[in-house]
Amino acid sequence: MQVTLRGLSPEAHTELKARAKARHQSLNAYILTVLEREVEDRGGGIETVLDRIRASPKYNVTTDEIVAAIREVRGEP
């Protein structure tokens, strides 16, 4: 399938070209990668995301325990 992109700002075009070059890709290949990753990340919309959250394991950790663990890792009293 072919898609035409119109209205892209010169700044965005320059940035996309630079990112493609940094990855040794053509601009087209880079944009395809970005778009396909976006589709994968969205994974079917908000309901799918909410289903994943509902299905995730629950942890019984308090805020105080989290703060204490962070302080311990930082070496704080």
KAMO-V497750 format. One record per backbone hydrogen bond with DSSP energy under -1.0 kcal/mol. NH is the residue of the N-H (numbers start at 0). CO is the residue of the C=O. Records with the same first field share a line. If there is no record, write none. Layout:
NH=CO / CO
//
This chain:
12=8
13=9
14=10
15=11
16=12
17=13
18=14
19=15
20=16
21=17
22=18
23=20
24=19
29=25
30=26
31=27
32=28
33=29
34=30
35=31
36=32
37=33
38=34
39=35
40=36
41=37
42=38
48=44
49=45
50=46
51=47
52=48
53=49
54=50
60=58
65=61
66=62
67=63
68=64
69=65
70=66
71=67
72=68
73=69
75=70
//
